[in-house]
Each structure stands twice: as C-alpha cells, then as structure tokens.
C-alpha cells in the first residue's frame, strides 16, 4: 500500500489540525507551527509518540551573502500510512527542497524509507557545509598577511562561534539517528523502521560521525590560523623593536661625540682641527660604519 504524503509550508494551527492524520501532543503542535521572531534555533530530534513518529530536521545551508549560516527546518509526522512534512521558511526566504522525497513517494517506498530519505537529504547539506567551511578557512589563512589583525581576530571568533553551533546541531542529529538504530523509536504494534530501514540509517549515521570529526578538524585548523596570527603579531612587534634598537644604536655614538664636544674643557678644543666640520664628519662616518655593520649582520 502506497503512503499518502502531505507537504505543508508555514501552516497555520487550523491547517495543521485539519491535515494531520493523527491527534498530536500539544508540544508537538507548537513545534510544527512557524517560529516567532525571537525563537531559538531548532534542534534535530526523532522520537516516538505512541501512534506516530515526530521528527525535527535542520538542514544547514551556506550563506548566500555574508558569513551567517542559514538553517532550513523541516518537521515530520509519520505513521505507516501517512507522512506529513512541515517546511518552515528560513530567514533567507527559502524552504528545504523535498524533490528527492517526491521521487521516493512516486516509487511507492514505505513510510520508514521516506523518513530516511528526508534525513539523508538533510545530512547531505552538512557535507556541503563542510566544503564551505573549509573554503572559508583557506581564504582566511590566505588573507592573514593582508588583513589587519583586528579583522582577522573578529573573523576567527565568528567562525569559531559558528562551528560550535553547527557541531551542536549535527551532534543532535547524530543522536537522533542513533535512537533509530537502537530500536528506541516505536509506534505501537506496527513497525515504522524495520531492520532493512535501520541499515539505511546506519549508513547515514556513519556520515554524521564523519561530519562531526571533520568539524573537529576544522576547529583545529582555526586554532592553527589563530596561532599563525599570533606569530605574525609577535613578528611585527619584534620588527618594531629591532627598528627602534637600530635607531637608538645609530643615535648613541653621535650623542657621545656631541656630548664630548660640549664638555667644559678650557682651551682643549681651540685648535683648528676641532671644528664643526670635523665633528659632523665623525658623526657621518660612524653612522655609515654602523649601518654597514648592521647590514652585514642582517639586522636591518
């Protein structure tokens, strides 16, 4: 028997009560409604509620402009006979694409396979997210020597914040899929996820584990970029200190010569060769010698 599929986009409470195949719990009904302006970012879950399975799936999409990632939420109410998907419009004005699910429905797939297909499509968005994160980290590493340190620190903090949030979302998705693998999702006497469907979720779980590990690698890359920035700052400070040291060294001998000429030695500098030109010449010659030595030792 083919499964009946209903797809709703930002439904009202009355539409949900009319379209849902079963009576759902009040908290599930509230979760199915479009979020308010101050709502928190949703967390993925898959849980059994007696006669139906309720799922919250969160796809992470790379930003079109700027750096803030976009999440696209799709909720699922599934029974062996009916599947209801509730898609919510993201802040970017987009909804999750369910074209792959439509093809699976037309092929006559059972409800458990349809739920897996949707979970798998959401998981694929995490792989695209990884590519975007790696590209952004690579771009930031290439620009560390060009951007101001304050800009790099700000971008590193933003990326680290995004990684923490995305890892938390993907970890919640992994835990939800694990519940299916452990057989903890039940809907009474009828089985929504038979053994062959659980095997499909096993492949998806392996992908989620790999994505989590890749996010940890991305965090390590960010730490490496931060260390590179700190090394660059320390190197710049060393360059400034070296330049100041060279300037102080160049001024030291001329100051000694001028100070020596300024000593109150009665008649000591009355001879013809103690002239302003001689002292100036001494200063120039000594300065040139110092510059040559600094250059030879590669201090400048």
C-alpha positions in Angstrom: 0.0 0.0 0.0 1.4 3.4 -1.0 2.0 6.0 1.6 0.0 9.2 1.5 2.2 12.3 1.6 1.2 15.8 2.6 3.6 18.7 2.3 2.8 21.9 4.2 4.7 25.2 4.1 4.4 27.5 7.1 0.9 26.2 8.0 -1.5 27.8 10.5 -2.8 26.0 13.6 -6.1 25.3 11.9 -4.4 23.9 8.8 -2.4 21.5 10.9 -5.4 20.3 12.9 -7.2 19.6 9.6 -4.3 17.9 7.7 -2.6 15.9 10.4 -3.6 12.2 10.2 -3.5 11.7 14.0 -4.0 13.8 17.0 -0.6 15.1 18.2 0.6 16.2 21.5 0.2 20.0 22.3 4.0 20.5 22.4 4.4 18.7 19.0 1.7 21.0 17.6 3.6 24.1 18.8 6.8 22.8 17.3 5.1 22.4 13.9 3.9 26.0 13.8 6.2 28.6 12.2 8.6 30.1 14.7 8.2 33.5 16.2 10.7 36.3 15.7 12.5 35.6 19.0 12.5 31.8 18.6 15.7 29.8 19.3 17.4 27.8 16.6 15.7 24.4 16.5 17.5 21.2 17.5 17.1 18.0 15.4 15.2 15.0 17.0 13.4 11.8 16.2 11.0 10.4 18.8 8.1 8.1 19.0 4.7 9.4 20.3 2.6 6.3 20.6 0.8 6.1 17.2 3.2 8.4 15.2 6.8 9.4 14.9 7.7 13.1 15.2 10.9 14.5 13.7 12.6 17.8 13.6 15.3 18.0 10.9 17.6 21.0 10.4 19.5 21.5 7.2 22.5 23.8 7.4 22.9 25.9 4.2 26.0 28.0 3.3 25.1 31.8 3.3 24.4 33.5 0.0 25.9 36.7 1.3 27.9 37.5 4.5 29.0 34.8 6.9 26.0 33.8 8.9 24.8 30.3 8.0 21.2 29.6 7.2 19.2 26.7 8.7 16.2 25.3 7.0 13.8 23.4 9.3 11.5 20.6 8.2 9.3 18.7 10.6 7.8 15.3 10.0 4.8 13.5 11.4 4.9 9.9 10.2 2.6 6.9 10.5 2.8 3.7 8.5 0.0 5.0 6.2 0.8 8.8 6.0 3.7 11.1 6.0 3.3 14.8 6.7 6.2 17.2 6.2 6.0 20.8 7.5 8.6 23.1 5.9 9.4 26.4 7.5 10.7 29.4 5.6 14.2 30.4 6.7 15.4 33.9 7.3 16.8 33.8 3.8 13.3 33.3 2.4 14.0 29.7 1.3 12.4 26.3 2.3 14.1 22.9 2.3 13.9 21.2 -1.1 11.9 17.9 -0.9 12.2 17.0 -4.6 14.1 13.8 -3.7 11.3 12.8 -1.3 8.7 13.3 -4.1 10.6 10.9 -6.3 10.7 8.3 -3.5 6.9 8.7 -2.9 6.2 8.1 -6.5 8.2 4.9 -6.4 6.0 3.5 -3.7 8.5 3.5 -0.9 7.2 2.7 2.7 7.0 5.5 5.3 10.2 4.4 7.1 12.2 4.7 3.9 10.6 8.1 3.2 11.7 9.4 6.6 15.2 8.1 5.9 15.3 9.7 2.5 14.5 13.0 4.1 17.1 12.5 6.9 19.7 11.6 4.3 18.9 14.7 2.2 19.4 16.8 5.3 22.6 15.1 6.1 23.9 15.9 2.6 23.5 19.6 3.4 26.1 19.0 6.2 28.6 17.8 3.6 28.1 20.9 1.5 28.5 22.9 4.7 31.9 21.3 5.3 33.1 22.3 1.9 32.0 25.9 2.5 33.7 25.9 6.0 37.0 24.6 4.6 36.9 27.1 1.7 36.3 30.0 4.2 39.2 28.8 6.5 41.5 28.5 3.5 40.5 32.0 2.3 41.1 33.4 5.8 44.5 31.8 6.0 45.5 33.4 2.7 44.4 36.8 3.9 46.1 36.8 7.3 49.1 38.6 5.9 46.9 41.2 4.2 44.1 42.0 6.6 44.5 43.9 9.8 45.0 41.7 12.9 41.8 43.1 14.4 39.8 42.0 11.4 41.3 38.5 11.4 40.6 38.1 15.2 37.0 39.1 14.6 36.6 36.7 11.7 38.2 33.9 13.7 35.8 34.5 16.6 32.8 34.4 14.3 34.0 31.2 12.6 34.6 29.5 16.0 31.2 30.5 17.2 29.6 29.2 14.0 31.5 25.9 14.3 30.4 25.4 17.9 26.7 26.0 17.0 26.8 23.8 13.9 28.6 20.9 15.7 25.9 21.1 18.4 23.2 20.8 15.7 24.9 17.9 13.9 25.6 16.1 17.1 21.9 16.3 18.0 21.1 14.9 14.5 23.5 12.1 15.1 22.0 11.3 18.5 18.5 11.2 16.9 19.6 8.8 14.1 21.2 6.6 16.8 17.9 6.3 18.5 16.5 4.7 15.3 19.5 2.3 15.1 19.0 1.3 18.7 15.3 0.5 18.1 14.1 3.1 20.6 11.6 4.6 18.1 8.3 2.7 18.4 4.7 3.4 17.3 2.8 0.7 18.9 2.4 -2.7 17.3 3.3 -1.7 13.8 7.0 -1.2 13.0 7.9 2.0 11.1 11.6 1.2 10.9 12.2 -2.5 10.1 15.6 -4.0 10.0 16.4 -3.1 6.4 15.4 0.6 7.0 17.7 0.6 10.1 20.5 -0.5 7.9 19.9 2.6 5.8 20.0 4.8 8.9 23.3 3.1 9.7 24.9 4.5 6.6 23.6 7.9 7.4 24.9 7.6 10.9 28.4 6.9 9.6 28.2 10.1 7.5 27.2 12.1 10.6 30.1 10.7 12.5 32.5 11.7 9.7 31.0 15.2 9.6 31.5 15.6 13.3 35.1 14.5 13.0 35.6 16.9 10.1 34.2 19.7 12.2 36.8 18.9 14.9 39.5 19.1 12.2 38.1 22.4 11.1 38.3 23.7 14.7 42.0 22.6 14.7 42.6 24.4 11.5 41.1 27.5 13.1 43.4 27.1 16.1 46.3 26.9 13.6 45.2 30.1 11.9 45.0 31.8 15.3 48.5 30.6 16.2 49.7 32.0 12.8 48.1 35.3 13.6 49.7 35.5 17.0 53.0 34.6 15.4 52.6 37.3 12.9 51.8 39.9 15.6 54.8 38.8 17.6 57.0 39.0 14.5 55.7 42.5 13.8 56.4 43.5 17.3 59.9 42.1 17.0 60.4 44.1 13.8 59.3 47.3 15.5 61.6 46.6 18.5 64.5 45.9 16.2 64.0 49.1 14.3 63.8 51.1 17.5 67.0 49.4 18.7 68.8 50.2 15.4 67.7 53.9 15.7 68.9 54.0 19.3 72.2 52.5 18.3 72.7 55.0 15.5 72.0 57.9 17.8 74.3 56.6 20.5 77.7 57.4 19.0 76.7 60.8 17.6 75.3 61.7 21.0 78.6 60.7 22.6 80.5 62.9 20.1 78.3 65.9 20.6 78.3 65.4 24.3 82.1 65.1 24.3 82.4 68.3 22.3 80.2 70.0 24.8 82.4 69.3 27.8 83.8 72.3 29.6 87.5 71.8 28.8 89.1 75.2 28.8 91.2 75.6 25.6 91.1 71.9 24.7 89.1 72.5 21.5 90.6 75.8 20.5 92.8 74.2 17.9 92.0 74.4 14.2 91.1 70.7 13.6 88.5 70.8 16.4 85.8 72.3 14.1 82.1 71.8 13.5 83.0 70.1 10.2 85.2 67.6 11.9 82.5 66.6 14.4 79.9 66.4 11.7 82.3 64.2 9.6 82.8 62.0 12.6 79.1 61.6 13.1 78.5 60.8 9.4 81.4 58.3 9.2 80.5 56.5 12.4 76.8 56.3 11.3 77.8 54.8 7.9 80.0 52.3 9.6 77.2 51.3 11.9 74.8 50.9 9.0 77.3 48.8 7.1 77.8 46.5 10.2 74.0 46.2 10.8 73.5 45.3 7.1 76.4 42.8 7.1 74.9 41.1 10.2 71.5 41.3 8.5 69.9 43.1 11.4 68.3 45.6 9.0 
